[in-house]
Amino acid sequence: MKIPCVVIGGGLSGLAAAIRLARFIPDVVLLEQHSRLGGLNSYYYRNRTLFETGLHAITNYAEPGEKRAPLNRLFRQLKLNRKNFTLLQQKTSEVHFYGCQSLLFSNDFNLLENEIAQKFPNSIDGFIQLVDFMRDFDPFVPLPFRSTRQFLAELIKDPLLIDMLLCPLMYYGSSVEDDMDLSQFTIMFQAIFLEGMFRPEHSIKEFLDSLKEHFESLGGTIRLSSRVKGLTRDHKGKRVSRIILESGDILEADFIISTAGYEETFDLLDQELPETKEDRLGFIESIYQFHSQDRDQLPSDRTVIFYNSGEVFNYRQPQSFTDFNSGVICFPFNFENLVPGTHVEMRSTHLASYRHWKTIKEYPQKYLKEKETARIHSRRSIEKIVGKLNVNVVYEDTFTPLTIERYTAKKNGAIYGSPKKIKDGDIGLENLFLAGTDQGFLGIVGSMLSGVSIVNQHVLSRF
Ligand SMILES: Cc1cc2nc3c(=O)[nH]c(=O)nc-3n(C[C@H](O)[C@H](O)[C@H](O)COP(=O)(O)OP(=O)(O)OC[C@H]3O[C@@H](n4cnc5c(N)ncnc54)[C@H](O)[C@@H]3O)c2cc1C
């Protein structure tokens, strides 16, 4: 039997695409290789405690009345009632360049603007021009890559400020080394600085459960542990005729949305990509869990700190396992109105080299030792920024690019996927389109919007 629509991947873009399809088309099927939904933003259990794999803070905060805001558009497109979700806003976040300067920002954009006026008076006029440009620029028109660094250099006099603006936007959404596509920069600038950050009141599990329930209530089917092994084309080579699952099952579909990634989808089609493969950025993430009473030892008013302590800010593949000179420190208990449980967490993210981690993949002892060393170094770099941590760590864990590759099948475990983005989702086939990370909208809201917009553009317009 032919299925009208199949979505490959049960991450946030796949779930959003599937819900959007199921609102208009019966019998949508979502295939996820893992036994759990969520992809990069999922959860796992240790010591009977739920840990989120990827949630620091969700970007694109908007008040319910702001009808045109991406977040509210997303709720409407998925027909989800925003009243059923309690969103907790960040406290204050910070860009901290050790020994140089610090900039605070929050969901009130005036804070960042005032900080820049005070700390970079020579650049405030350029910054205001930049904001005006951002407000008028439509980043969703597919354009070729344009260097943000070159663009900023024309407007902003202080090179330090350029790096300080780029640091959070790169860490939360750039797959390109040391620069950003101007469209991507504009999307991230709006998402992080102009709109701001929040988290759901409960864990990502409850959020994923509500998406699952909603999809199923619209008649959709989720098949977990269902890895797509291959995609076969018809004799003309223009349409995918069969979806072959690892289980041996074969499905046929009128339309397929793949959120597996650009190169990953070509691998399924058994086709080599013509362009040379550029390096992909890898990350390492550590989680430190403490007793709630110890949180007095941690900053009480910082939600996320993006830091650099190196002489220059590098956003590129490290020459060793991990680059601790820069990173992200997150205190997930520091959201407004969040009631902490018995334990709280601190998380840290740094750039990591997939190549280096892969060399010890087959040596479990070495791999565990290297992860432990990474946690020690990471904690030292955090202490450099927030001061000595006199806390007892109850549980700690580290994900490397190998962990991410294992659980999400992302090539080289690269969270932000391929440096090449397919902005219109069109990879030259009549019935298969790309959504999610490699379409180019990154982060949780970004990937969900990607799922929705690719479905609107390529599938619903033809039904
Ligand atoms: C450590 C970490 C921290 C993060 N922090 C934040 C944050 O604080 N805020 C934020 O907004 N974003 C954050 N992100 C990024 C965010 O999670 C991602 O941008 C987003 O979830 C991407 O969703 P996606 O659906 O495009 O991709 P994915 O989540 O990768 O989904 C793709 C899915 O496809 C499945 N799949 C792949 N191949 C196949 C196959 N052959 N057959 C079947 N299924 C397949 C995978 O298993 C996966 O579930 C973080 C990510 C990580 C890893």
The ligand as a Gaussian input file, in Angstrom:
#p B3LYP/6-31G(d) Opt

LIG

0 1
 C       24.297000      19.143000      23.281000
 C       23.306000      19.963000      22.494000
 C       22.813000      21.137000      23.021000
 C       21.860000      21.873000      22.307000
 N       21.306000      22.960000      22.897000
 C       20.297000      23.612000      22.279000
 C       19.591000      24.623000      22.943000
 O       19.839000      24.897000      24.096000
 N       18.623000      25.301000      22.279000
 C       18.292000      24.987000      20.992000
 O       17.384000      25.621000      20.438000
 N       18.934000      23.993000      20.328000
 C       19.919000      23.300000      20.957000
 N       20.564000      22.293000      20.307000
 C       20.329000      22.105000      18.862000
 C       19.000000      21.450000      18.582000
 O       18.850000      20.344000      19.421000
 C       18.967000      21.015000      17.126000
 O       19.268000      22.121000      16.289000
 C       17.620000      20.462000      16.704000
 O       17.116000      19.598000      17.677000
 C       17.792000      19.780000      15.358000
 O       16.647000      19.035000      15.033000
 P       16.564000      18.197000      13.690000
 O       15.246000      17.546000      13.697000
 O       16.919000      19.061000      12.528000
 O       17.747000      17.143000      13.762000
 P       17.905000      15.852000      14.669000
 O       17.545000      16.157000      16.048000
 O       19.271000      15.323000      14.398000
 O       16.827000      14.839000      14.078000
 C       17.077000      13.957000      13.031000
 C       16.477000      12.613000      13.428000
 O       16.585000      11.726000      12.337000
 C       16.873000      10.445000      12.830000
 N       17.489000       9.692000      11.738000
 C       18.688000       9.950000      11.138000
 N       18.911000       9.052000      10.150000
 C       17.832000       8.237000      10.127000
 C       17.480000       7.099000       9.340000
 N       18.295000       6.639000       8.367000
 N       16.292000       6.494000       9.582000
 C       15.443000       6.950000      10.560000
 N       15.755000       8.003000      11.341000
 C       16.922000       8.632000      11.126000
 C       17.829000      10.708000      13.983000
 O       17.892000       9.619000      14.876000
 C       17.190000      11.958000      14.596000
 O       16.245000      11.622000      15.586000
 C       21.468000      21.479000      21.008000
 C       21.953000      20.278000      20.486000
 C       22.852000      19.513000      21.234000
 C       23.289000      18.191000      20.694000

